């Protein structure tokens, strides 16, 4: 596990273990909170589906968008705005098949 931790520190250009722990904490909070927010938003808006396929597609798209917004917001709260801004940009570029530049 320590080897993976060190590889990620180099890849993400993170200097300290404390900052790495903070980044992983942001990922953990965001992942859990995204599902709660999506569920609450769909309930609040009264969104229901007739088709199972349509439901899966809409849920995945909603989760993708909500996750990015929450990742950036929670990352900013934890003082990692620059890191997560670049991370989200890189994630979106990979989705469309382009390589990110620094």
Secondary structure as UniProt FT lines:
FT   HELIX           2..11
FT   TURN            12..13
FT   HELIX           17..45
FT   HELIX           52..77
FT   TURN            78..79
FT   HELIX           81..95
FT   TURN            96..97
//
